[in-house]
């Protein structure tokens, strides 16, 4: 009788631990994916801003060039 209770306790404890660890692991993966996509989006926006700045630096005043 005692062995059966110990067996059921161990089975329940291990399955609960597995479920909790699965939920935590899934949450960590989702956070990692969200962080990665957010960083990529911010770097893409930064790159486009740098390209625009470089373009405006090469052509400082297009209206003045059109008058010449």
mmCIF file of the N, C-alpha and C atoms, coordinates in Angstrom:
data_MODEL
# 
_entry.id   MODEL 
# 
loop_
_atom_site.group_PDB 
_atom_site.id 
_atom_site.type_symbol 
_atom_site.label_atom_id 
_atom_site.label_alt_id 
_atom_site.label_comp_id 
_atom_site.label_asym_id 
_atom_site.label_entity_id 
_atom_site.label_seq_id 
_atom_site.pdbx_PDB_ins_code 
_atom_site.Cartn_x 
_atom_site.Cartn_y 
_atom_site.Cartn_z 
_atom_site.occupancy 
_atom_site.B_iso_or_equiv 
_atom_site.pdbx_formal_charge 
_atom_site.auth_seq_id 
_atom_site.auth_comp_id 
_atom_site.auth_asym_id 
_atom_site.auth_atom_id 
_atom_site.pdbx_PDB_model_num 
ATOM 1   N N  . UNK A 1 1  ? 0.819  -1.188 0.000   1.00 0.00 ? 1  UNK A N  1 
ATOM 2   C CA . UNK A 1 1  ? 0.000  0.000  0.000   1.00 0.00 ? 1  UNK A CA 1 
ATOM 3   C C  . UNK A 1 1  ? 0.866  1.258  0.000   1.00 0.00 ? 1  UNK A C  1 
ATOM 4   N N  . UNK A 1 2  ? 1.909  1.248  0.805   1.00 0.00 ? 2  UNK A N  1 
ATOM 5   C CA . UNK A 1 2  ? 2.784  2.400  0.904   1.00 0.00 ? 2  UNK A CA 1 
ATOM 6   C C  . UNK A 1 2  ? 3.550  2.621  -0.406  1.00 0.00 ? 2  UNK A C  1 
ATOM 7   N N  . UNK A 1 3  ? 3.946  1.509  -1.036  1.00 0.00 ? 3  UNK A N  1 
ATOM 8   C CA . UNK A 1 3  ? 4.664  1.620  -2.307  1.00 0.00 ? 3  UNK A CA 1 
ATOM 9   C C  . UNK A 1 3  ? 3.762  2.206  -3.384  1.00 0.00 ? 3  UNK A C  1 
ATOM 10  N N  . UNK A 1 4  ? 2.504  1.806  -3.390  1.00 0.00 ? 4  UNK A N  1 
ATOM 11  C CA . UNK A 1 4  ? 1.565  2.315  -4.392  1.00 0.00 ? 4  UNK A CA 1 
ATOM 12  C C  . UNK A 1 4  ? 1.367  3.818  -4.213  1.00 0.00 ? 4  UNK A C  1 
ATOM 13  N N  . UNK A 1 5  ? 1.225  4.270  -2.977  1.00 0.00 ? 5  UNK A N  1 
ATOM 14  C CA . UNK A 1 5  ? 1.075  5.708  -2.719  1.00 0.00 ? 5  UNK A CA 1 
ATOM 15  C C  . UNK A 1 5  ? 2.332  6.471  -3.130  1.00 0.00 ? 5  UNK A C  1 
ATOM 16  N N  . UNK A 1 6  ? 3.472  5.912  -2.805  1.00 0.00 ? 6  UNK A N  1 
ATOM 17  C CA . UNK A 1 6  ? 4.733  6.549  -3.188  1.00 0.00 ? 6  UNK A CA 1 
ATOM 18  C C  . UNK A 1 6  ? 4.874  6.608  -4.701  1.00 0.00 ? 6  UNK A C  1 
ATOM 19  N N  . UNK A 1 7  ? 4.479  5.542  -5.380  1.00 0.00 ? 7  UNK A N  1 
ATOM 20  C CA . UNK A 1 7  ? 4.537  5.507  -6.832  1.00 0.00 ? 7  UNK A CA 1 
ATOM 21  C C  . UNK A 1 7  ? 3.611  6.560  -7.441  1.00 0.00 ? 7  UNK A C  1 
ATOM 22  N N  . UNK A 1 8  ? 2.368  6.645  -6.947  1.00 0.00 ? 8  UNK A N  1 
ATOM 23  C CA . UNK A 1 8  ? 1.428  7.634  -7.478  1.00 0.00 ? 8  UNK A CA 1 
ATOM 24  C C  . UNK A 1 8  ? 1.879  9.058  -7.168  1.00 0.00 ? 8  UNK A C  1 
ATOM 25  N N  . UNK A 1 9  ? 2.463  9.263  -5.976  1.00 0.00 ? 9  UNK A N  1 
ATOM 26  C CA . UNK A 1 9  ? 2.987  10.577 -5.629  1.00 0.00 ? 9  UNK A CA 1 
ATOM 27  C C  . UNK A 1 9  ? 4.128  10.967 -6.562  1.00 0.00 ? 9  UNK A C  1 
ATOM 28  N N  . UNK A 1 10 ? 5.036  10.057 -6.800  1.00 0.00 ? 10 UNK A N  1 
ATOM 29  C CA . UNK A 1 10 ? 6.170  10.324 -7.688  1.00 0.00 ? 10 UNK A CA 1 
ATOM 30  C C  . UNK A 1 10 ? 5.696  10.587 -9.110  1.00 0.00 ? 10 UNK A C  1 
ATOM 31  N N  . UNK A 1 11 ? 4.722  9.817  -9.563  1.00 0.00 ? 11 UNK A N  1 
ATOM 32  C CA . UNK A 1 11 ? 4.180  10.017 -10.903 1.00 0.00 ? 11 UNK A CA 1 
ATOM 33  C C  . UNK A 1 11 ? 3.505  11.377 -11.022 1.00 0.00 ? 11 UNK A C  1 
ATOM 34  N N  . UNK A 1 12 ? 2.693  11.734 -10.054 1.00 0.00 ? 12 UNK A N  1 
ATOM 35  C CA . UNK A 1 12 ? 2.024  13.037 -10.074 1.00 0.00 ? 12 UNK A CA 1 
ATOM 36  C C  . UNK A 1 12 ? 3.009  14.186 -9.964  1.00 0.00 ? 12 UNK A C  1 
ATOM 37  N N  . UNK A 1 13 ? 3.990  14.036 -9.095  1.00 0.00 ? 13 UNK A N  1 
ATOM 38  C CA . UNK A 1 13 ? 4.992  15.081 -8.913  1.00 0.00 ? 13 UNK A CA 1 
ATOM 39  C C  . UNK A 1 13 ? 5.812  15.289 -10.176 1.00 0.00 ? 13 UNK A C  1 
ATOM 40  N N  . UNK A 1 14 ? 6.205  14.202 -10.821 1.00 0.00 ? 14 UNK A N  1 
ATOM 41  C CA . UNK A 1 14 ? 7.019  14.333 -12.035 1.00 0.00 ? 14 UNK A CA 1 
ATOM 42  C C  . UNK A 1 14 ? 6.206  14.885 -13.198 1.00 0.00 ? 14 UNK A C  1 
ATOM 43  N N  . UNK A 1 15 ? 4.940  14.484 -13.320 1.00 0.00 ? 15 UNK A N  1 
ATOM 44  C CA . UNK A 1 15 ? 4.130  15.027 -14.416 1.00 0.00 ? 15 UNK A CA 1 
ATOM 45  C C  . UNK A 1 15 ? 3.818  16.503 -14.193 1.00 0.00 ? 15 UNK A C  1 
ATOM 46  N N  . UNK A 1 16 ? 3.583  16.898 -12.959 1.00 0.00 ? 16 UNK A N  1 
ATOM 47  C CA . UNK A 1 16 ? 3.362  18.318 -12.667 1.00 0.00 ? 16 UNK A CA 1 
ATOM 48  C C  . UNK A 1 16 ? 4.629  19.118 -12.939 1.00 0.00 ? 16 UNK A C  1 
ATOM 49  N N  . UNK A 1 17 ? 5.763  18.598 -12.532 1.00 0.00 ? 17 UNK A N  1 
ATOM 50  C CA . UNK A 1 17 ? 7.033  19.270 -12.814 1.00 0.00 ? 17 UNK A CA 1 
ATOM 51  C C  . UNK A 1 17 ? 7.300  19.397 -14.303 1.00 0.00 ? 17 UNK A C  1 
ATOM 52  N N  . UNK A 1 18 ? 6.959  18.360 -15.044 1.00 0.00 ? 18 UNK A N  1 
ATOM 53  C CA . UNK A 1 18 ? 7.155  18.405 -16.499 1.00 0.00 ? 18 UNK A CA 1 
ATOM 54  C C  . UNK A 1 18 ? 6.240  19.440 -17.136 1.00 0.00 ? 18 UNK A C  1 
ATOM 55  N N  . UNK A 1 19 ? 5.002  19.523 -16.676 1.00 0.00 ? 19 UNK A N  1 
ATOM 56  C CA . UNK A 1 19 ? 4.067  20.506 -17.234 1.00 0.00 ? 19 UNK A CA 1 
ATOM 57  C C  . UNK A 1 19 ? 4.520  21.928 -16.922 1.00 0.00 ? 19 UNK A C  1 
ATOM 58  N N  . UNK A 1 20 ? 4.959  22.151 -15.706 1.00 0.00 ? 20 UNK A N  1 
ATOM 59  C CA . UNK A 1 20 ? 5.427  23.490 -15.324 1.00 0.00 ? 20 UNK A CA 1 
ATOM 60  C C  . UNK A 1 20 ? 6.681  23.859 -16.104 1.00 0.00 ? 20 UNK A C  1 
ATOM 61  N N  . UNK A 1 21 ? 7.622  22.941 -16.221 1.00 0.00 ? 21 UNK A N  1 
ATOM 62  C CA . UNK A 1 21 ? 8.844  23.248 -16.967 1.00 0.00 ? 21 UNK A CA 1 
ATOM 63  C C  . UNK A 1 21 ? 8.546  23.482 -18.445 1.00 0.00 ? 21 UNK A C  1 
ATOM 64  N N  . UNK A 1 22 ? 7.569  22.768 -18.998 1.00 0.00 ? 22 UNK A N  1 
ATOM 65  C CA . UNK A 1 22 ? 7.178  22.975 -20.397 1.00 0.00 ? 22 UNK A CA 1 
ATOM 66  C C  . UNK A 1 22 ? 6.606  24.383 -20.575 1.00 0.00 ? 22 UNK A C  1 
ATOM 67  N N  . UNK A 1 23 ? 5.741  24.813 -19.658 1.00 0.00 ? 23 UNK A N  1 
ATOM 68  C CA . UNK A 1 23 ? 5.155  26.153 -19.758 1.00 0.00 ? 23 UNK A CA 1 
ATOM 69  C C  . UNK A 1 23 ? 6.218  27.243 -19.621 1.00 0.00 ? 23 UNK A C  1 
ATOM 70  N N  . UNK A 1 24 ? 7.141  27.057 -18.705 1.00 0.00 ? 24 UNK A N  1 
ATOM 71  C CA . UNK A 1 24 ? 8.218  28.045 -18.520 1.00 0.00 ? 24 UNK A CA 1 
ATOM 72  C C  . UNK A 1 24 ? 9.105  28.084 -19.762 1.00 0.00 ? 24 UNK A C  1 
ATOM 73  N N  . UNK A 1 25 ? 9.462  26.917 -20.292 1.00 0.00 ? 25 UNK A N  1 
ATOM 74  C CA . UNK A 1 25 ? 10.316 26.858 -21.490 1.00 0.00 ? 25 UNK A CA 1 
ATOM 75  C C  . UNK A 1 25 ? 9.629  27.526 -22.672 1.00 0.00 ? 25 UNK A C  1 
ATOM 76  N N  . UNK A 1 26 ? 8.325  27.258 -22.847 1.00 0.00 ? 26 UNK A N  1 
ATOM 77  C CA . UNK A 1 26 ? 7.576  27.858 -23.946 1.00 0.00 ? 26 UNK A CA 1 
ATOM 78  C C  . UNK A 1 26 ? 7.527  29.379 -23.787 1.00 0.00 ? 26 UNK A C  1 
ATOM 79  N N  . UNK A 1 27 ? 7.341  29.856 -22.566 1.00 0.00 ? 27 UNK A N  1 
ATOM 80  C CA . UNK A 1 27 ? 7.307  31.292 -22.312 1.00 0.00 ? 27 UNK A CA 1 
ATOM 81  C C  . UNK A 1 27 ? 8.658  31.928 -22.622 1.00 0.00 ? 27 UNK A C  1 
ATOM 82  N N  . UNK A 1 28 ? 9.739  31.257 -22.257 1.00 0.00 ? 28 UNK A N  1 
ATOM 83  C CA . UNK A 1 28 ? 11.073 31.790 -22.543 1.00 0.00 ? 28 UNK A CA 1 
ATOM 84  C C  . UNK A 1 28 ? 11.344 31.848 -24.043 1.00 0.00 ? 28 UNK A C  1 
ATOM 85  N N  . UNK A 1 29 ? 10.902 30.839 -24.776 1.00 0.00 ? 29 UNK A N  1 
ATOM 86  C CA . UNK A 1 29 ? 11.093 30.820 -26.232 1.00 0.00 ? 29 UNK A CA 1 
ATOM 87  C C  . UNK A 1 29 ? 10.306 31.946 -26.884 1.00 0.00 ? 29 UNK A C  1 
ATOM 88  N N  . UNK A 1 30 ? 9.071  32.180 -26.418 1.00 0.00 ? 30 UNK A N  1 
ATOM 89  C CA . UNK A 1 30 ? 8.249  33.257 -26.975 1.00 0.00 ? 30 UNK A CA 1 
ATOM 90  C C  . UNK A 1 30 ? 8.901  34.611 -26.698 1.00 0.00 ? 30 UNK A C  1 
ATOM 91  N N  . UNK A 1 31 ? 9.401  34.806 -25.482 1.00 0.00 ? 31 UNK A N  1 
ATOM 92  C CA . UNK A 1 31 ? 10.078 36.070 -25.159 1.00 0.00 ? 31 UNK A CA 1 
ATOM 93  C C  . UNK A 1 31 ? 11.327 36.263 -26.009 1.00 0.00 ? 31 UNK A C  1 
ATOM 94  N N  . UNK A 1 32 ? 12.077 35.192 -26.210 1.00 0.00 ? 32 UNK A N  1 
ATOM 95  C CA . UNK A 1 32 ? 13.296 35.294 -27.022 1.00 0.00 ? 32 UNK A CA 1 
ATOM 96  C C  . UNK A 1 32 ? 12.958 35.653 -28.463 1.00 0.00 ? 32 UNK A C  1 
ATOM 97  N N  . UNK A 1 33 ? 11.915 35.036 -28.996 1.00 0.00 ? 33 UNK A N  1 
ATOM 98  C CA . UNK A 1 33 ? 11.503 35.317 -30.369 1.00 0.00 ? 33 UNK A CA 1 
ATOM 99  C C  . UNK A 1 33 ? 11.006 36.750 -30.500 1.00 0.00 ? 33 UNK A C  1 
ATOM 100 N N  . UNK A 1 34 ? 10.224 37.196 -29.525 1.00 0.00 ? 34 UNK A N  1 
ATOM 101 C CA . UNK A 1 34 ? 9.705  38.565 -29.560 1.00 0.00 ? 34 UNK A CA 1 
ATOM 102 C C  . UNK A 1 34 ? 10.840 39.571 -29.450 1.00 0.00 ? 34 UNK A C  1 
ATOM 103 N N  . UNK A 1 35 ? 11.805 39.311 -28.588 1.00 0.00 ? 35 UNK A N  1 
ATOM 104 C CA . UNK A 1 35 ? 12.936 40.213 -28.437 1.00 0.00 ? 35 UNK A CA 1 
ATOM 105 C C  . UNK A 1 35 ? 13.766 40.259 -29.709 1.00 0.00 ? 35 UNK A C  1 
ATOM 106 N N  . UNK A 1 36 ? 13.983 39.108 -30.317 1.00 0.00 ? 36 UNK A N  1 
ATOM 107 C CA . UNK A 1 36 ? 14.765 39.048 -31.547 1.00 0.00 ? 36 UNK A CA 1 
ATOM 108 C C  . UNK A 1 36 ? 14.087 39.828 -32.670 1.00 0.00 ? 36 UNK A C  1 
ATOM 109 N N  . UNK A 1 37 ? 12.783 39.645 -32.841 1.00 0.00 ? 37 UNK A N  1 
ATOM 110 C CA . UNK A 1 37 ? 12.089 40.363 -33.917 1.00 0.00 ? 37 UNK A CA 1 
ATOM 111 C C  . UNK A 1 37 ? 12.024 41.860 -33.630 1.00 0.00 ? 37 UNK A C  1 
ATOM 112 N N  . UNK A 1 38 ? 11.904 42.234 -32.354 1.00 0.00 ? 38 UNK A N  1 
ATOM 113 C CA . UNK A 1 38 ? 11.884 43.657 -31.997 1.00 0.00 ? 38 UNK A CA 1 
ATOM 114 C C  . UNK A 1 38 ? 13.234 44.309 -32.292 1.00 0.00 ? 38 UNK A C  1 
ATOM 115 N N  . UNK A 1 39 ? 14.318 43.620 -31.960 1.00 0.00 ? 39 UNK A N  1 
ATOM 116 C CA . UNK A 1 39 ? 15.655 44.154 -32.240 1.00 0.00 ? 39 UNK A CA 1 
ATOM 117 C C  . UNK A 1 39 ? 15.885 44.273 -33.740 1.00 0.00 ? 39 UNK A C  1 
ATOM 118 N N  . UNK A 1 40 ? 15.464 43.273 -34.496 1.00 0.00 ? 40 UNK A N  1 
ATOM 119 C CA . UNK A 1 40 ? 15.622 43.338 -35.948 1.00 0.00 ? 40 UNK A CA 1 
ATOM 120 C C  . UNK A 1 40 ? 14.822 44.499 -36.547 1.00 0.00 ? 40 UNK A C  1 
ATOM 121 N N  . UNK A 1 41 ? 13.617 44.720 -36.049 1.00 0.00 ? 41 UNK A N  1 
ATOM 122 C CA . UNK A 1 41 ? 12.786 45.818 -36.542 1.00 0.00 ? 41 UNK A CA 1 
ATOM 123 C C  . UNK A 1 41 ? 13.434 47.166 -36.225 1.00 0.00 ? 41 UNK A C  1 
ATOM 124 N N  . UNK A 1 42 ? 13.999 47.291 -35.026 1.00 0.00 ? 42 UNK A N  1 
ATOM 125 C CA . UNK A 1 42 ? 14.649 48.552 -34.656 1.00 0.00 ? 42 UNK A CA 1 
ATOM 126 C C  . UNK A 1 42 ? 15.925 48.782 -35.465 1.00 0.00 ? 42 UNK A C  1 
ATOM 127 N N  . UNK A 1 43 ? 16.676 47.722 -35.730 1.00 0.00 ? 43 UNK A N  1 
ATOM 128 C CA . UNK A 1 43 ? 17.879 47.883 -36.537 1.00 0.00 ? 43 UNK A CA 1 
ATOM 129 C C  . UNK A 1 43 ? 17.534 48.224 -37.986 1.00 0.00 ? 43 UNK A C  1 
ATOM 130 N N  . UNK A 1 44 ? 16.448 47.675 -38.501 1.00 0.00 ? 44 UNK A N  1 
ATOM 131 C CA . UNK A 1 44 ? 16.019 48.037 -39.855 1.00 0.00 ? 44 UNK A CA 1 
ATOM 132 C C  . UNK A 1 44 ? 15.615 49.508 -39.924 1.00 0.00 ? 44 UNK A C  1 
ATOM 133 N N  . UNK A 1 45 ? 14.909 49.985 -38.905 1.00 0.00 ? 45 UNK A N  1 
ATOM 134 C CA . UNK A 1 45 ? 14.527 51.396 -38.862 1.00 0.00 ? 45 UNK A CA 1 
ATOM 135 C C  . UNK A 1 45 ? 15.765 52.287 -38.742 1.00 0.00 ? 45 UNK A C  1 
ATOM 136 N N  . UNK A 1 46 ? 16.719 51.874 -37.930 1.00 0.00 ? 46 UNK A N  1 
ATOM 137 C CA . UNK A 1 46 ? 17.959 52.634 -37.780 1.00 0.00 ? 46 UNK A CA 1 
ATOM 138 C C  . UNK A 1 46 ? 18.741 52.672 -39.084 1.00 0.00 ? 46 UNK A C  1 
ATOM 139 N N  . UNK A 1 47 ? 18.791 51.549 -39.774 1.00 0.00 ? 47 UNK A N  1 
ATOM 140 C CA . UNK A 1 47 ? 19.509 51.498 -41.046 1.00 0.00 ? 47 UNK A CA 1 
ATOM 141 C C  . UNK A 1 47 ? 18.861 52.427 -42.077 1.00 0.00 ? 47 UNK A C  1 
ATOM 142 N N  . UNK A 1 48 ? 17.543 52.449 -42.112 1.00 0.00 ? 48 UNK A N  1 
ATOM 143 C CA . UNK A 1 48 ? 16.872 53.345 -43.067 1.00 0.00 ? 48 UNK A CA 1 
ATOM 144 C C  . UNK A 1 48 ? 17.113 54.810 -42.712 1.00 0.00 ? 48 UNK A C  1 
ATOM 145 N N  . UNK A 1 49 ? 17.167 55.121 -41.433 1.00 0.00 ? 49 UNK A N  1 
ATOM 146 C CA . UNK A 1 49 ? 17.469 56.500 -41.028 1.00 0.00 ? 49 UNK A CA 1 
ATOM 147 C C  . UNK A 1 49 ? 18.895 56.888 -41.410 1.00 0.00 ? 49 UNK A C  1 
ATOM 148 N N  . UNK A 1 50 ? 19.832 55.954 -41.256 1.00 0.00 ? 50 UNK A N  1 
ATOM 149 C CA . UNK A 1 50 ? 21.224 56.234 -41.622 1.00 0.00 ? 50 UNK A CA 1 
ATOM 150 C C  . UNK A 1 50 ? 21.348 56.436 -43.127 1.00 0.00 ? 50 UNK A C  1 
ATOM 151 N N  . UNK A 1 51 ? 20.645 55.610 -43.895 1.00 0.00 ? 51 UNK A N  1 
ATOM 152 C CA . UNK A 1 51 ? 20.676 55.755 -45.352 1.00 0.00 ? 51 UNK A CA 1 
ATOM 153 C C  . UNK A 1 51 ? 20.118 57.128 -45.749 1.00 0.00 ? 51 UNK A C  1 
ATOM 154 N N  . UNK A 1 52 ? 19.027 57.543 -45.106 1.00 0.00 ? 52 UNK A N  1 
ATOM 155 C CA . UNK A 1 52 ? 18.456 58.861 -45.401 1.00 0.00 ? 52 UNK A CA 1 
ATOM 156 C C  . UNK A 1 52 ? 19.418 59.985 -45.025 1.00 0.00 ? 52 UNK A C  1 
ATOM 157 N N  . UNK A 1 53 ? 20.105 59.831 -43.894 1.00 0.00 ? 53 UNK A N  1 
ATOM 158 C CA . UNK A 1 53 ? 21.089 60.851 -43.495 1.00 0.00 ? 53 UNK A CA 1 
ATOM 159 C C  . UNK A 1 53 ? 22.253 60.904 -44.478 1.00 0.00 ? 53 UNK A C  1 
ATOM 160 N N  . UNK A 1 54 ? 22.744 59.742 -44.897 1.00 0.00 ? 54 UNK A N  1 
ATOM 161 C CA . UNK A 1 54 ? 23.835 59.722 -45.866 1.00 0.00 ? 54 UNK A CA 1 
ATOM 162 C C  . UNK A 1 54 ? 23.413 60.344 -47.186 1.00 0.00 ? 54 UNK A C  1 
ATOM 163 N N  . UNK A 1 55 ? 22.196 60.078 -47.585 1.00 0.00 ? 55 UNK A N  1 
ATOM 164 C CA . UNK A 1 55 ? 21.685 60.641 -48.828 1.00 0.00 ? 55 UNK A CA 1 
ATOM 165 C C  . UNK A 1 55 ? 21.560 62.168 -48.716 1.00 0.00 ? 55 UNK A C  1 
ATOM 166 N N  . UNK A 1 56 ? 21.078 62.658 -47.579 1.00 0.00 ? 56 UNK A N  1 
ATOM 167 C CA . UNK A 1 56 ? 20.940 64.102 -47.413 1.00 0.00 ? 56 UNK A CA 1 
ATOM 168 C C  . UNK A 1 56 ? 22.317 64.768 -47.257 1.00 0.00 ? 56 UNK A C  1 
ATOM 169 N N  . UNK A 1 57 ? 23.303 64.037 -46.749 1.00 0.00 ? 57 UNK A N  1 
ATOM 170 C CA . UNK A 1 57 ? 24.644 64.598 -46.623 1.00 0.00 ? 57 UNK A CA 1 
ATOM 171 C C  . UNK A 1 57 ? 25.291 64.732 -48.005 1.00 0.00 ? 57 UNK A C  1 
ATOM 172 N N  . UNK A 1 58 ? 25.040 63.780 -48.883 1.00 0.00 ? 58 UNK A N  1 
ATOM 173 C CA . UNK A 1 58 ? 25.615 63.838 -50.226 1.00 0.00 ? 58 UNK A CA 1 
ATOM 174 C C  . UNK A 1 58 ? 24.939 64.920 -51.060 1.00 0.00 ? 58 UNK A C  1 
ATOM 175 N N  . UNK A 1 59 ? 23.671 65.143 -50.860 1.00 0.00 ? 59 UNK A N  1 
ATOM 176 C CA . UNK A 1 59 ? 22.912 66.181 -51.563 1.00 0.00 ? 59 UNK A CA 1 
ATOM 177 C C  . UNK A 1 59 ? 22.360 67.152 -50.511 1.00 0.00 ? 59 UNK A C  1 
ATOM 178 N N  . UNK A 1 60 ? 23.172 68.112 -50.064 1.00 0.00 ? 60 UNK A N  1 
ATOM 179 C CA . UNK A 1 60 ? 22.749 68.949 -48.941 1.00 0.00 ? 60 UNK A CA 1 
ATOM 180 C C  . UNK A 1 60 ? 21.522 69.800 -49.239 1.00 0.00 ? 60 UNK A C  1 
ATOM 181 N N  . UNK A 1 61 ? 21.416 70.376 -50.444 1.00 0.00 ? 61 UNK A N  1 
ATOM 182 C CA . UNK A 1 61 ? 20.256 71.216 -50.745 1.00 0.00 ? 61 UNK A CA 1 
ATOM 183 C C  . UNK A 1 61 ? 19.908 71.031 -52.221 1.00 0.00 ? 61 UNK A C  1 
ATOM 184 N N  . UNK A 1 62 ? 18.993 70.131 -52.530 1.00 0.00 ? 62 UNK A N  1 
ATOM 185 C CA . UNK A 1 62 ? 18.673 69.876 -53.936 1.00 0.00 ? 62 UNK A CA 1 
ATOM 186 C C  . UNK A 1 62 ? 18.022 71.088 -54.612 1.00 0.00 ? 62 UNK A C  1 
ATOM 187 N N  . UNK A 1 63 ? 17.342 71.951 -53.880 1.00 0.00 ? 63 UNK A N  1 
ATOM 188 C CA . UNK A 1 63 ? 16.715 73.142 -54.495 1.00 0.00 ? 63 UNK A CA 1 
ATOM 189 C C  . UNK A 1 63 ? 17.773 74.125 -54.961 1.00 0.00 ? 63 UNK A C  1 
ATOM 190 N N  . UNK A 1 64 ? 18.864 74.269 -54.218 1.00 0.00 ? 64 UNK A N  1 
ATOM 191 C CA . UNK A 1 64 ? 19.947 75.172 -54.611 1.00 0.00 ? 64 UNK A CA 1 
ATOM 192 C C  . UNK A 1 64 ? 20.655 74.655 -55.855 1.00 0.00 ? 64 UNK A C  1 
ATOM 193 N N  . UNK A 1 65 ? 20.765 73.344 -55.999 1.00 0.00 ? 65 UNK A N  1 
ATOM 194 C CA . UNK A 1 65 ? 21.411 72.778 -57.189 1.00 0.00 ? 65 UNK A CA 1 
ATOM 195 C C  . UNK A 1 65 ? 20.539 72.957 -58.424 1.00 0.00 ? 65 UNK A C  1 
ATOM 196 N N  . UNK A 1 66 ? 19.240 72.945 -58.251 1.00 0.00 ? 66 UNK A N  1 
ATOM 197 C CA . UNK A 1 66 ? 18.325 73.092 -59.381 1.00 0.00 ? 66 UNK A CA 1 
ATOM 198 C C  . UNK A 1 66 ? 18.377 74.523 -59.916 1.00 0.00 ? 66 UNK A C  1 
ATOM 199 N N  . UNK A 1 67 ? 18.643 75.526 -59.053 1.00 0.00 ? 67 UNK A N  1 
ATOM 200 C CA . UNK A 1 67 ? 18.710 76.915 -59.478 1.00 0.00 ? 67 UNK A CA 1 
ATOM 201 C C  . UNK A 1 67 ? 19.978 77.202 -60.270 1.00 0.00 ? 67 UNK A C  1 
ATOM 202 N N  . UNK A 1 68 ? 21.042 76.428 -60.007 1.00 0.00 ? 68 UNK A N  1 
ATOM 203 C CA . UNK A 1 68 ? 22.326 76.675 -60.690 1.00 0.00 ? 68 UNK A CA 1 
ATOM 204 C C  . UNK A 1 68 ? 22.280 76.266 -62.098 1.00 0.00 ? 68 UNK A C  1 
# 
